[in-house]
Amino acid sequence: CGTVKAYCSSGKFRVNANGKRIDVWLIYRCIDCDNSWNFGIFERCNRRDIDPTLLAALERNDPALAHRHAFDVIAL
């Protein structure tokens, strides 16, 4: 929309793997135009370094996990 607007968490993660490396972002959307902004959770991490339970929660867009990351003031 070309102006500074608030973004809101979509509650969805994007998990992208390239070989053994994984990137994970929490997707935010502009409240007016639906433009997206991806907030990095993991960047270029080895898949083996991420707890399997956590990775499964990210892949299924666990609502509680998305909420926790969306309101992590220190990380933002």
C-alpha positions in Angstrom: 0.0 0.0 0.0 3.1 2.2 -0.1 2.7 3.7 3.5 3.9 2.7 6.9 1.2 0.4 8.3 0.9 -2.1 11.1 1.6 -5.8 10.4 -0.2 -8.6 12.2 1.0 -12.2 12.7 -0.7 -14.6 10.3 -0.1 -17.4 12.8 1.6 -19.3 10.0 5.3 -20.4 9.6 7.1 -20.8 6.4 9.6 -23.7 6.6 12.1 -23.9 3.7 14.7 -26.6 3.3 17.7 -26.5 1.0 19.7 -29.7 1.4 20.5 -30.1 5.1 19.8 -26.4 5.9 16.5 -25.1 7.1 15.0 -21.6 7.2 11.9 -20.8 9.3 10.0 -17.6 9.3 6.8 -16.4 11.0 4.7 -14.7 8.4 3.2 -11.2 9.2 0.6 -9.5 7.0 -0.2 -5.8 6.5 -3.5 -5.0 8.1 -4.6 -3.1 5.0 -3.1 -4.6 1.8 -2.1 -8.1 2.9 1.5 -7.6 1.9 3.7 -10.0 3.8 6.8 -9.7 5.9 8.8 -12.8 7.1 10.3 -12.6 10.5 13.3 -15.0 10.8 13.1 -17.7 13.4 15.8 -20.0 12.1 18.2 -19.1 9.3 20.4 -21.6 7.6 20.3 -24.1 10.5 21.2 -27.7 10.2 18.0 -29.8 10.4 19.6 -32.0 13.0 20.2 -29.0 15.3 16.4 -28.4 15.6 14.5 -30.5 18.0 12.2 -32.9 16.0 9.2 -32.0 18.2 9.8 -28.2 17.6 10.2 -28.8 13.8 7.0 -30.8 13.7 5.2 -27.9 15.5 6.6 -25.4 13.0 5.6 -27.5 10.0 2.0 -27.9 11.3 1.7 -24.1 12.2 1.1 -24.8 15.9 -1.1 -21.9 17.1 0.5 -21.7 20.6 4.0 -21.7 19.1 3.1 -19.0 16.6 1.5 -16.9 19.4 4.7 -17.3 21.5 6.9 -16.1 18.7 4.6 -13.3 17.6 4.7 -11.8 21.2 8.4 -12.4 21.9 9.2 -8.7 22.5 12.9 -9.4 22.9 13.2 -11.2 19.5 11.2 -8.5 17.7 
